[in-house]
Amino acid sequence: MISDPKISTGLSEILRDLLDRPIAFHRVFVTLTGSVTAALMLSQAMYWSKRANSDDESWFYKTIEQWEEETGLTRREQEFARKALRRFSLWKEDLRGVPARMHYRVDIIALSNELLHLSESKASKEKPNKITRLHENAKLVCTKASNKIVGNVQTSMAETAKHYKGVSEITTETTTTPLTPLQAESCDDSVVDELSDESGRRRELVTKTLAATILSAADPACVVRAAERYGCSDNDVSVTIDVLDLQYRKSRRPIEDPTGLVIAALNDGVTIPEGYVPRAQREAEAERKRESAKKRADEERRAKEAEDNAYREAEAKLMALPEKNREEMLAKAKSNLPAGLRNSQMAIKTEAIKMMIADIRAPD
């Protein structure tokens, strides 16, 4: 224990200085974003949004160094947090000004909607007898020992079934319609190794299909075995995964068990959204647009190069003219200019070069 009053007072001052700027950390943001760093950044952003200029829709700017000073988050942690927050419509970013500064804003309405949905989801999970889990169902057929993957497949099917039928139809009501449980099998390495050549081909196809979706964590081997069990074609599997990906991206709903979700959808089917365009067609259209944009850019580049070459050629010819002829050309160019530009030697020369280009391109 420190007895010296001077030392005690000094330490008190140091502690008072160190603890002078606490951060209001909202624990619910961790549940919302799934990230402690994102929750910390969002909490601090809420603080500054309340104090920002309301005329500018509560936008504020903050440098990486300022974020680190206030929150302790390193550059890499900030990038991770921002990436997590950009998945939500509540987080806004805008690069403005010279020099450019990153501005931020928290959309309070969008945040309120997300928190309301989170509260409703929590309340629905607390309702008794809402969900019948597969591992509690005596009808479950499973002849092999379960592992982690099977544990994921045995998900809350009452909730999963409502998800894949249409994310917009998700409610908090109790599902009373009995569901047929999945005839789940173990997907350990020994079973995967025993896949036939056709199953191996399908597994590779499913792996590629899942890779670019938010269902990428789903187990391809389990999906393939379920597809074979339910008689689903390659196209059925691709469309099912694609529709689920589109629905969940639009709704921003978390997917706790992607494997179980895909298998449930293969079992009962998915509702194709109105105006749905298959992924292959969307990618082909995107590629066509990229090629078209590239072609336009190439044409513009070639046109600019041609103009630059013509300008340099005309400038060389102008400077090569006899002095008398050059002066006449410059005088003529000066007379073509507005009165306000006739004292600018650069404007006169440019106009003279344009006249030279016109003479070069004129038909004989």
Buried (B, 14 or more C-beta within 10 A) or exposed (E): EEEEEEEEEEEEEEEEEEEEEEEEBBEBBBEBBEBBBBBBBBBBBBBBBEEBEEEEEBBBBBEEEEBBEBBEBEEEBBEBBBEBBEBBEBBBEEEEEEEEEBBBBBBEEBBEEBBEBEEEBEEBEEEEEBBBBBEEBEEBEBEEEBEEBBBBBBBBBBBBBBBBBBBEEBEEEEBEEEBEBBBBBBBBEEBBEEBEEEBBEBBEBBBEBBEEBBBBEBBBBBBBBBBBBBEBEEEBBBBBBBBBBBBBEEBEBEBEBBBBBBBBBBBBBBEEEEEBEBBEEEEEEEEEEEEEEEEEEEEEEEEEEEEEEBBEBBBEBBEEBEEEEBEEBBEEBBEEBEEEBBEEEEBBBBBBBBBBBEEEEEEE
